[in-house]
Each structure stands twice: as C-alpha cells, then as structure tokens.
Amino acid sequence: MRKIFKTFFAIAFLLGMKSRTNAQEMNKVPTVKLSNGVEMPQLGFGTLHLPQETCAENVANAIRLGFRLIDTAKNYANEEEVGRGIKMGGVPREQLFITTKLWIKDYGYESAKQAFEASLKRLGTDYIDLYLLHQPFGDVYGAWRALEELYEEGKIRAIGVSNFSPDRLVDLCMTARIRPMVNQIEFSPYFQQWRAKQWNDKYGVQVEAWGAMVSGSHPELFTEPILVEIGKKHGKSPAQVILRYLTQRGVVTLCRTANPEHQQEDINIFDFELNDAEMHAIDLLDKGHTMAKDHRSPEDVEWFHTKATR
Ligand SMILES: NC(=O)c1ccc[n+]([C@@H]2O[C@H](COP(=O)([O-])OP(=O)(O)OC[C@H]3O[C@@H](n4cnc5c(N)ncnc54)[C@H](OP(=O)(O)O)[C@@H]3O)[C@@H](O)[C@H]2O)c1
C-alpha cells in the first residue's frame, strides 16, 4: 500500500513539474539588450504593495509562470519576502533578473555602499542584476559614484535611475563616468511619456514603465471602450492590451498583481501583435499628466524627503 502511495506522489510531483515547465516555455518573455550588452526581460513582475503575508508566494508563483524580472526596492520593505519567493520559485539564480533600488535616505557615497550590502543580505543573493537610484533627489552624484564602483566590481550587472525627468537624466549623463542603463518611470496609456523616452533613447537609456495599469487607482482604465474593443478582436483582456502596447513600443514594462489568474493573464502577451491603427488609437488615451506624484513639483519633492522616507 505504501509503495502505491509513494508511486502516486512521485507521478503527481513529476506531472506538476512538467506543467510548470510547459507554462514557463509557453510564457517565455523576450529580452532587450541594454547599452552594456546585458539582456533584460521586456516584462517584469512588480512587488510594491503586495500583502506581506502573500508576497513570497506571489513572487514564487510569478517565477513558476515564467516571469524572470522581479522588481523590488528597499523602500517597499519587502526585500526579505521577495528573497524568500525567489528561492521558492525554484529557478536557478542566473536565469533571474532581480532589480532593487536605493532609497533617498541612503544617498551619498558611503551610505549607498552600506545600503547596497544590506539589500543583498535581505534578498539572500550575492549580486543584483539592476540597481537603481529610486528618486532624483538628495546626494544623487555621491550615490551614483558608489553605484559605478559596485558595477565595476561586478556586484551589479546594470545600474540605472528611476523617476528622472529628461533634464535630470541629461545632467547625470553629462557628468557620470558610466551612464545609467535604465530609467524606470511612470508610463501608462493615461500618461505616455514619449518625449521623455526620446531623451532616454538619445543617451542609450532603456525606459522601463512602472504604473502601467495606473497602480490600480483608476479602475476605469480596464473598461476603456477602445481597450475592450481591441482586446475582443485578439481574444485578450484590456490589461493584456496595455502590457502589449507598451512592450511593443520598446518600453520594458512592470505589472503587479496578487491574483494568480491576473498573473497568468499578464504574462501571456507575446502571442499577438497590435497593428498600427490599434497602436494609434491607444496613443489617444494619453491625458498628458502624471497619475501619481509629480517629481518636478516642489511640494512633491518635500513629500518624498519627509513623508515617503522610511
Ligand atoms: N520606481 C518607482 O518609483 C515605482 C513606483 C511605483 C511602482 N513601481 C514598480 O512598478 C510595479 C508596477 O506598478 P504598480 O505596482 O504601481 O501597479 P500597476 O502594475 O500599474 O497596477 C497594479 C494594479 O493592476 C491590477 N491588475 C494587474 N493585472 C491585472 C489584470 N490582468 N486584470 C485586471 N487588473 C489587473 C492589480 O489588481 P489585482 O491585484 O486585483 O490584480 C493592481 O490593482 C510596482 O509593483 C513596483 O515594482 C516603481
């Protein structure tokens, strides 16, 4: 009897592994080449605001489904859970692309180096694929020197910035020894930063979108008639149309959900293509302003330095 049970569980385990492998094969995410030659997945799983109790399992499930880019930050206070989820996901470390970010409070040369080591420890890894300056405030230039050195020491595979408007980005590019490889900025159908993207392109900086689905704060996005209509034609949901639209335009895109069905949906966007007319129709949804904080407004800069600091 015990032998029958053992055989049954072994078969069930192997079948489970096989279906996970199939899901990962089906949901293979294409990559883009960064300016230093590192390959970065075009679609990534975001972890901001994931409930603490489900965060590790959400990350593990995302990896089982085929996500390889996992995005976190010191400021999300979840690097330990993300690190646990990465181990539970069961994919070799070298196949993953882990991003984390330095928070303003840790800017400056010395403190940036210490904060980086602390992030490594919390994540349970000995290198980071992409390390970003989270905000364009504080001692950006001291912090950037630390990132350049950590990159040269091989502890980070690519370095970058986040929320840098074109003026801040160009200034950093003009003074840095090593230019940022990525700029993670707000980017969605409601806030399309194509002009900013042109400046990033000019300096060889890959644009990465956060808030592609407006962080869930504008549910009407998911019932936009044009997204629903285009989705119906392709047998896809409005969320899938949004993610396809951004990745098709060359923007590496993050998505976040604690819902396993939405995770499955979000990764399943590379088996269809939007035509020019569909792309142009989505262009028209742009409202031309941020749906979150304005990184160029003095009030919001004060907020980042005081209220948002952990
Ligand atoms: N650098 C920065 O300053 C910065 C700022 C913000 C975010 N980020 C990064 O970018 C990531 C993504 O941005 P975000 O967290 O702001 O949110 P987001 O991905 O724009 O939106 C998340 C919302 O979309 C919903 N959603 C996801 N897939 C869906 C689907 N298939 N159908 C319907 N609804 C769906 C989620 O609801 P359900 O949970 O119900 O599915 C959630 O409410 C973050 O997690 C973080 O890693 C970076």
The ligand as an SDF file (V2000), in Angstrom:
LIG
                    3D

 48 52  0  0  0  0  0  0  0  0999 V2000
   10.2270   53.4090   -9.3500 N   0  0  0  0  0  0  0  0  0  0  0  0
    9.1230   53.8220   -8.7750 C   0  0  0  0  0  0  0  0  0  0  0  0
    9.0540   54.9470   -8.2290 O   0  0  0  0  0  0  0  0  0  0  0  0
    7.9260   52.9360   -8.7790 C   0  0  0  0  0  0  0  0  0  0  0  0
    6.6660   53.4310   -8.4060 C   0  0  0  0  0  0  0  0  0  0  0  0
    5.5860   52.5790   -8.4310 C   0  0  0  0  0  0  0  0  0  0  0  0
    5.7450   51.2500   -8.8190 C   0  0  0  0  0  0  0  0  0  0  0  0
    6.9780   50.7660   -9.1540 N   0  0  0  0  0  0  0  0  0  0  0  0
    7.1930   49.3510   -9.5570 C   0  0  0  0  0  0  0  0  0  0  0  0
    6.3110   49.0560  -10.6580 O   0  0  0  0  0  0  0  0  0  0  0  0
    5.4740   47.9650  -10.3130 C   0  0  0  0  0  0  0  0  0  0  0  0
    4.1240   48.0590  -11.0340 C   0  0  0  0  0  0  0  0  0  0  0  0
    3.4570   49.2840  -10.7320 O   0  0  0  0  0  0  0  0  0  0  0  0
    2.2860   49.3880   -9.6530 P   0  0  0  0  0  0  0  0  0  0  0  0
    2.5240   48.4400   -8.5350 O   0  0  0  0  0  0  0  0  0  0  0  0
    2.1930   50.8270   -9.3110 O   0  0  0  0  0  0  0  0  0  0  0  0
    0.9650   48.9340  -10.3250 O   0  0  0  0  0  0  0  0  0  0  0  0
    0.3730   48.5220  -11.7600 P   0  0  0  0  0  0  0  0  0  0  0  0
    1.0680   47.3000  -12.2440 O   0  0  0  0  0  0  0  0  0  0  0  0
    0.2690   49.7210  -12.6150 O   0  0  0  0  0  0  0  0  0  0  0  0
   -1.1210   48.1730  -11.3360 O   0  0  0  0  0  0  0  0  0  0  0  0
   -1.4350   47.2170  -10.3790 C   0  0  0  0  0  0  0  0  0  0  0  0
   -2.9480   47.0600  -10.4120 C   0  0  0  0  0  0  0  0  0  0  0  0
   -3.3150   46.4250  -11.6310 O   0  0  0  0  0  0  0  0  0  0  0  0
   -4.2390   45.3900  -11.3670 C   0  0  0  0  0  0  0  0  0  0  0  0
   -4.0280   44.3140  -12.3340 N   0  0  0  0  0  0  0  0  0  0  0  0
   -2.8700   43.6760  -12.6520 C   0  0  0  0  0  0  0  0  0  0  0  0
   -3.0700   42.7570  -13.5920 N   0  0  0  0  0  0  0  0  0  0  0  0
   -4.4010   42.8090  -13.8830 C   0  0  0  0  0  0  0  0  0  0  0  0
   -5.2250   42.0990  -14.7850 C   0  0  0  0  0  0  0  0  0  0  0  0
   -4.7280   41.1670  -15.5850 N   0  0  0  0  0  0  0  0  0  0  0  0
   -6.5480   42.4170  -14.8410 N   0  0  0  0  0  0  0  0  0  0  0  0
   -7.0580   43.3720  -14.0290 C   0  0  0  0  0  0  0  0  0  0  0  0
   -6.3320   44.0750  -13.1380 N   0  0  0  0  0  0  0  0  0  0  0  0
   -5.0060   43.7990  -13.0880 C   0  0  0  0  0  0  0  0  0  0  0  0
   -3.9130   44.9350   -9.9560 C   0  0  0  0  0  0  0  0  0  0  0  0
   -5.0890   44.4350   -9.3530 O   0  0  0  0  0  0  0  0  0  0  0  0
   -5.1630   42.9170   -8.7750 P   0  0  0  0  0  0  0  0  0  0  0  0
   -4.1360   42.8330   -7.6860 O   0  0  0  0  0  0  0  0  0  0  0  0
   -6.5670   42.8190   -8.3490 O   0  0  0  0  0  0  0  0  0  0  0  0
   -4.8460   42.0170   -9.9210 O   0  0  0  0  0  0  0  0  0  0  0  0
   -3.4720   46.2270   -9.2790 C   0  0  0  0  0  0  0  0  0  0  0  0
   -4.5860   46.9030   -8.7280 O   0  0  0  0  0  0  0  0  0  0  0  0
    5.4230   48.0430   -8.7910 C   0  0  0  0  0  0  0  0  0  0  0  0
    4.9010   46.9010   -8.1880 O   0  0  0  0  0  0  0  0  0  0  0  0
    6.8510   48.3550   -8.4520 C   0  0  0  0  0  0  0  0  0  0  0  0
    7.6550   47.1810   -8.5230 O   0  0  0  0  0  0  0  0  0  0  0  0
    8.0640   51.6110   -9.1490 C   0  0  0  0  0  0  0  0  0  0  0  0
  1  2  1  0
  2  3  2  0
  2  4  1  0
  4  5  1  0
  4 48  2  0
  5  6  2  0
  6  7  1  0
  7  8  2  0
  8  9  1  0
  8 48  1  0
  9 10  1  0
  9 46  1  0
 10 11  1  0
 11 12  1  0
 11 44  1  0
 12 13  1  0
 13 14  1  0
 14 15  2  0
 14 16  1  0
 14 17  1  0
 17 18  1  0
 18 19  2  0
 18 20  1  0
 18 21  1  0
 21 22  1  0
 22 23  1  0
 23 24  1  0
 23 42  1  0
 24 25  1  0
 25 26  1  0
 25 36  1  0
 26 27  1  0
 26 35  1  0
 27 28  2  0
 28 29  1  0
 29 30  1  0
 29 35  2  0
 30 31  1  0
 30 32  2  0
 32 33  1  0
 33 34  2  0
 34 35  1  0
 36 37  1  0
 36 42  1  0
 37 38  1  0
 38 39  2  0
 38 40  1  0
 38 41  1  0
 42 43  1  0
 44 45  1  0
 44 46  1  0
 46 47  1  0
M  CHG  2   8   1  16  -1
M  END
$$$$
